[in-house]
Amino acid sequence: MSDVQLTERERSVLDQVAEFCRVEVDPHCEEWEQAENFPRAIFTRAGQAGLLGLLAPQELGGKGLRFTAYVLAIREMARHHGAFALDVSAHNSLCIGHLLAFGSEEQKRRCAPRLVRGEWLGAWALTEPNAGSDSAAIETTAMKNGDAWELTGHKTFITQGRNANILVVMAQSGRTDTGRKELSAFLVAGDQVRPVRKIPTYGMKPSETSEIRFERARAELVGERGQGLKQGLAILDRGRIGVASLAVGIAQAAFDAACRYAMERQQFGKPIADLQAIQWMLADSATEIAAADLLIQRAARMQDEGSITTKESAMAKLFAAEAATRICNRAMQIHGGRGYSRDFPIERYLRDVKLCEIGEGTSEIQRLVIARQLMKERQ
């Protein structure tokens, strides 16, 4: 996104993000992959460096970035390590994002500074065993007990779910006048969570992808009762732009590696970059990265303008995620057997990027969202 007009302060923040990744992330990627875990200390340091409060306003200790600058920060992190970018993105755009958009002033003042500084980790709990693409099928129940709420239910595929100090949780809070489920958002402390397990995953292995339960967990309402689904969909509009940027960051890393390897690898007496088959793969990848960037930039700019971006967010995520998977696959093809080995990071890029076609709404759901919005526009 070289044509994004950044302020001097935003450029400085992005330089800080890049430097943090070079010093604190790059040397440890393989170690974290082997352990399938992040040390808690990396998030403490990320908070101290400002990476956990990129969207939070300065008065709450954050960096106060515009969304157009924020997505560049996520892209940069993903270029270094996809799983790290995933956890930081979930913390920033989902947990803190929900709190800032819909929480009370007291909730913001109490929670946001500690989340921003990295003293607390945040999670956002929507998905359940029977409520994935169908978010309205949520079964977790919130019951009023005097002036307080208590949550009982089961959540799965929750980023940082077992490690979080605070979670925003979607739950049934009753029934509407028409008998439909009433969904609300709740703030739940980490000590109210019953950890079940870390889910073993194909990619993003160090990320804490959790299955958790609540049993009469103490909770407090976030925003208006009955507005949980509306709030959640608004947060997903922003989150999907972040996932698109994450996908492009991984794709950029794979593309850069493929270019280097193609110019260094000699076959038939010349670099394989001289072979037309390789050149076409690189040309397609460069074009798809540029196109994905433009879709992300448009959606992010509309977010900064306060526009609803349901269609644009879905378009950005759909195209970026699927293009990034193709780009990583081409990078492996260019590397051949070496790319398939764990001696090179290409196999990690390909495994990690697949999540972007699934998380925060599958590609099929994105197509459904886009089609519905197109029909609405023509009514």
SULFENHU-V345646 format. One record per residue. N is the residue number from 1. RES is the residue in one small letter. SS is DSSP state (H for helix, E for strand, L for the rest). NEAR is the number of other C-alpha atoms within 12 Angstrom. D_LAST is the distance of its C-alpha to the last C-alpha in Angstrom with 2 decimals. Layout:
N&RES&SS&NEAR&D_LAST  N&RES&SS&NEAR&D_LAST
This chain:
1&m&L&29&34.35  2&s&L&13&37.21  3&d&L&13&35.10  4&v&L&22&34.02  5&q&L&16&35.81  6&l&L&21&37.79  7&t&L&14&40.14  8&e&H&12&43.79  9&r&H&16&43.48  10&e&H&26&40.56  11&r&H&23&42.56  12&s&H&18&45.50  13&v&H&31&43.55  14&l&H&31&42.33  15&d&H&22&45.94  16&q&H&25&47.03  17&v&H&40&44.54  18&a&H&29&45.85  19&e&H&21&49.44  20&f&H&29&48.93  21&c&H&32&47.56  22&r&H&20&50.48  23&v&H&18&53.06  24&e&H&27&51.74  25&v&H&33&49.41  26&d&H&24&50.63  27&p&H&15&54.14  28&h&H&23&52.96  29&c&H&34&50.11  30&e&H&23&52.30  31&e&H&17&54.08  32&w&H&27&50.83  33&e&H&32&49.67  34&q&H&15&52.95  35&a&H&17&52.90  36&e&L&25&49.21  37&n&L&29&49.19  38&f&L&33&48.87  39&p&L&23&51.72  40&r&H&23&50.64  41&a&H&17&52.49  42&i&H&30&49.99  43&f&H&35&47.35  44&t&H&25&49.96  45&r&H&25&50.71  46&a&H&38&47.04  47&g&H&33&46.64  48&q&H&27&49.72  49&a&L&29&48.33  50&g&L&38&45.05  51&l&H&46&42.79  52&l&H&50&41.72  53&g&H&49&40.45  54&l&L&46&38.55  55&l&L&45&35.55  56&a&L&38&37.59  57&p&L&25&38.61  58&q&H&18&42.17  59&e&H&15&43.24  60&l&H&28&42.76  61&g&L&28&44.66  62&g&L&31&41.79  63&k&L&35&41.15  64&g&L&28&38.02  65&l&L&35&36.37  66&r&L&33&33.01  67&f&H&36&30.61  68&t&H&40&31.03  69&a&H&39&34.75  70&y&H&47&34.42  71&v&H&48&32.69  72&l&H&43&35.59  73&a&H&45&38.02  74&i&H&48&36.48  75&r&H&44&36.55  76&e&H&41&40.20  77&m&H&43&41.16  78&a&H&45&39.52  79&r&H&41&41.45  80&h&H&42&44.58  81&h&L&49&43.66  82&g&H&48&40.35  83&a&H&47&41.33  84&f&H&48&42.56  85&a&H&48&39.32  86&l&H&50&37.39  87&d&H&44&39.48  88&v&H&52&39.36  89&s&H&47&35.57  90&a&H&48&35.14  91&h&H&49&37.61  92&n&H&49&35.99  93&s&H&45&32.22  94&l&H&47&31.94  95&c&H&54&34.89  96&i&H&46&35.70  97&g&H&43&32.09  98&h&H&44&31.13  99&l&H&43&34.25  100&l&H&35&33.64  101&a&H&29&30.01  102&f&H&31&30.55  103&g&L&29&34.31  104&s&L&21&36.61  105&e&H&16&38.90  106&e&H&17&41.79  107&q&H&28&40.18  108&k&H&29&39.44  109&r&H&21&42.99  110&r&H&20&44.56  111&c&H&36&42.75  112&a&H&42&41.25  113&p&H&33&44.59  114&r&H&29&46.13  115&l&H&45&43.14  116&v&H&44&43.20  117&r&H&32&46.95  118&g&L&35&46.78  119&e&L&26&48.89  120&w&L&35&46.06  121&l&L&44&43.62  122&g&E&48&40.14  123&a&E&48&37.90  124&w&E&49&34.41  125&a&E&49&34.30  126&l&L&49&31.10  127&t&L&38&31.79  128&e&E&29&33.84  129&p&L&22&35.36  130&n&L&19&32.70  131&a&E&23&29.83  132&g&L&24&28.94  133&s&L&24&25.42  134&d&L&19&24.68  135&s&H&31&25.42  136&a&H&28&24.77  137&a&H&23&27.77  138&i&L&36&30.23  139&e&L&32&33.55  140&t&L&40&35.57  141&t&E&34&36.40  142&a&E&39&37.26  143&m&E&29&39.67  144&k&E&21&40.81  145&n&E&15&44.58  146&g&L&8&45.72  147&d&L&11&44.10  148&a&E&18&43.39  149&w&E&29&41.06  150&e&E&31&42.19  151&l&E&38&40.16  152&t&E&31&40.99  153&g&E&33&39.27  154&h&E&35&39.07  155&k&E&43&37.18  156&t&E&35&37.36  157&f&E&35&36.66  158&i&E&43&37.05  159&t&E&45&38.18  160&q&L&45&41.43  161&g&L&46&41.09  162&r&L&36&44.83  163&n&L&38&45.91  164&a&L&39&43.64  165&n&L&28&45.22  166&i&E&39&42.00  167&l&E&47&38.78  168&v&E&51&35.33  169&v&E&56&34.60  170&m&E&52&31.57  171&a&E&49&32.68  172&q&E&36&31.96  173&s&E&36&33.17  174&g&E&25&32.69  175&r&E&18&30.18  176&t&L&15&27.38  177&d&L&9&27.60  178&t&L&8&25.52  179&g&L&8&27.95  180&r&L&15&25.91  181&k&E&27&27.66  182&e&E&30&27.88  183&l&E&37&28.17  184&s&E&41&30.04  185&a&E&44&31.62  186&f&E&49&35.40  187&l&E&44&38.11  188&v&E&42&40.92  189&a&E&30&44.21  190&g&H&30&45.36  191&d&H&21&48.46  192&q&H&28&46.34  193&v&E&38&45.06  194&r&E&27&46.82  195&p&E&26&46.71  196&v&E&20&46.49  197&r&E&23&46.61  198&k&E&24&45.55  199&i&L&27&43.39  200&p&L&18&44.90  201&t&L&22&42.34  202&y&L&21&42.21  203&g&L&29&41.54  204&m&L&40&41.45  205&k&L&35&44.70  206&p&L&37&46.08  207&s&L&41&42.93  208&e&L&40&43.38  209&t&E&40&40.72  210&s&E&33&41.58  211&e&E&30&41.47  212&i&E&41&42.26  213&r&E&34&42.67  214&f&E&35&42.80  215&e&E&24&45.20  216&r&E&23&44.96  217&a&E&33&44.27  218&r&E&29&44.36  219&a&E&36&41.03  220&e&E&35&39.49  221&l&E&36&35.96  222&v&E&36&33.85  223&g&L&30&31.50  224&e&L&21&30.14  225&r&L&29&30.67  226&g&L&28&27.64  227&q&L&27&25.70  228&g&H&37&26.99  229&l&H&30&23.94  230&k&H&25&21.84  231&q&H&34&24.86  232&g&H&40&25.38  233&l&H&32&21.94  234&a&H&29&22.36  235&i&H&36&25.80  236&l&H&38&24.64  237&d&H&39&22.29  238&r&H&47&25.56  239&g&H&45&27.71  240&r&H&49&25.80  241&i&H&55&26.48  242&g&H&54&30.07  243&v&H&57&30.23  244&a&H&59&28.98  245&s&H&53&31.79  246&l&H&54&34.22  247&a&H&57&33.43  248&v&H&59&34.04  249&g&H&47&37.25  250&i&H&51&38.60  251&a&H&52&37.58  252&q&H&44&39.37  253&a&H&39&42.48  254&a&H&46&42.45  255&f&H&42&41.91  256&d&H&31&44.74  257&a&H&33&47.01  258&a&H&39&46.24  259&c&H&31&47.07  260&r&H&20&50.32  261&y&H&28&51.35  262&a&H&32&50.59  263&m&H&22&52.82  264&e&H&18&55.60  265&r&L&23&55.72  266&q&E&16&58.17  267&q&E&14&58.10  268&f&L&10&59.76  269&g&L&11&61.54  270&k&E&13&58.54  271&p&E&20&55.63  272&i&H&28&52.80  273&a&H&27&50.53  274&d&H&21&52.15  275&l&L&20&50.74  276&q&H&13&47.68  277&a&H&16&46.10  278&i&H&28&46.29  279&q&H&22&45.10  280&w&H&19&41.93  281&m&H&29&41.16  282&l&H&38&41.72  283&a&H&21&39.65  284&d&H&22&36.64  285&s&H&35&37.04  286&a&H&30&37.38  287&t&H&23&34.27  288&e&H&30&32.18  289&i&H&40&33.55  290&a&H&27&32.67  291&a&H&25&29.07  292&a&H&40&28.67  293&d&H&41&30.20  294&l&H&30&27.67  295&l&H&35&24.69  296&i&H&49&26.62  297&q&H&39&27.57  298&r&H&30&24.04  299&a&H&36&22.91  300&a&H&41&26.20  301&r&H&30&26.01  302&m&H&24&22.60  303&q&H&30&24.22  304&d&H&22&27.09  305&e&L&14&24.86  306&g&L&15&23.42  307&s&L&18&19.86  308&i&L&23&17.83  309&t&L&34&18.38  310&t&H&36&16.98  311&k&H&36&15.65  312&e&H&37&18.58  313&s&H&46&21.12  314&a&H&47&20.17  315&m&H&41&20.36  316&a&H&47&23.70  317&k&H&54&25.15  318&l&H&41&24.15  319&f&H&39&25.60  320&a&H&49&28.54  321&a&H&49&29.66  322&e&H&34&29.66  323&a&H&40&31.20  324&a&H&49&33.79  325&t&H&42&34.85  326&r&H&35&35.40  327&i&H&44&37.33  328&c&H&46&39.55  329&n&H&33&40.18  330&r&H&37&41.24  331&a&H&44&43.47  332&m&H&38&45.20  333&q&H&29&45.65  334&i&H&37&47.25  335&h&H&35&49.55  336&g&L&21&50.47  337&g&H&15&52.71  338&r&H&20&53.14  339&g&H&27&49.45  340&y&H&23&49.62  341&s&L&15&52.53  342&r&L&19&52.36  343&d&L&13&54.58  344&f&L&24&51.46  345&p&L&33&48.30  346&i&H&39&46.02  347&e&H&34&45.85  348&r&H&41&44.80  349&y&H&49&41.99  350&l&H&40&40.65  351&r&H&33&41.01  352&d&H&45&39.50  353&v&H&47&36.45  354&k&H&38&35.28  355&l&H&38&34.34  356&c&H&46&31.57  357&e&H&34&29.72  358&i&L&27&30.10  359&g&L&38&30.43  360&e&L&44&27.61  361&g&L&35&25.31  362&t&L&27&26.20  363&s&H&32&24.81  364&e&H&22&23.07  365&i&H&26&21.36  366&q&H&36&20.36  367&r&H&24&18.70  368&l&H&20&16.85  369&v&H&28&15.77  370&i&H&26&14.69  371&a&H&19&12.70  372&r&H&17&10.86  373&q&H&21&10.16  374&l&H&17&9.07  375&m&H&12&6.46  376&k&H&12&5.35  377&e&H&10&5.75  378&r&L&8&3.78  379&q&L&7&0.00
